Amino acid sequence: MSRRPLLAGNWKMHGTRAVAAELARAVAAAVGPVADRDVMLAPPFTALDVVREAIEGTPILLGAQNVHWERTGAFTGEVSAAMLLETGCSHAIIGHSERRQLFGETDETVARRLAAALDGGLVPVVCVGETLSERDAGRTEVVVRRQLAVGLGGVPPDRLARVVVAYEPVWAIGTGRTATPEQAAAVHAVVRAEITGLAGTPVAEAVRILYGGSVKPDNVDALMAQPDIDGALVGGASLTAEDFTRIVHFEEAS
Ligand code: PGA
């Protein structure tokens, strides 16, 4: 695979500063040196600085779970790209399904956050994915293509190559019900086809597409064996250093 795998842990709203620092230290120690893949941790905003300290000198990257589209202003509860950058973040998750479902995030707000992340020098990790009712209605492809067309459509092709896309079927998130490698691969191919339409083949070939949704030590190898799956966005299993480390080292088990 020419694309560098990215294994990302999304800690969601888990972890006081002490707990987060300890988990980050445990992950860093267990993961060890990783030359051929990227590893990223996205703790809650309040733990970003202690996690940054815990991973200093290691290859582990720091990500935020969201980023606002404005640089500064009266936006209570929001955090800008510059603020994240100065806290040590290199990445920002955008449009996670929990943001979409629980906090009113739309394809349009995703597009605005994405532009701000790129302007601010962050690598965006843009989440897309269908709900169970959309899948059952046979609308998976339509939904994912729309999320990408609106969310990524305003990005100039030369900048799109930096974007990471995470395909996360909503029905697989936190449910223990993973998409089969074949189901995931089929949608990843759709994602790459849509990006090809937006920005051309070389850009689409460069974009990393992660799978997310109940990724665990016992299913990561089969998922990562699919040609279009370039990494994983991991929720629950990223809260255990041992499980996340096993996921990071996906190829090493047989
Ligand atoms: P999960 O979460 O691994 O707990 O299913 C994935 C995600 O929400 O990114």
Boltz pocket constraint, residues with backbone or C-beta under 6 A from the ligand:
constraints:
  - pocket:
      binder: B
      contacts: [[A, 10], [A, 168], [A, 172], [A, 173], [A, 174], [A, 175], [A, 176], [A, 212], [A, 213], [A, 214], [A, 215], [A, 233], [A, 234], [A, 235], [A, 236], [A, 237]]
      max_distance: 6.0
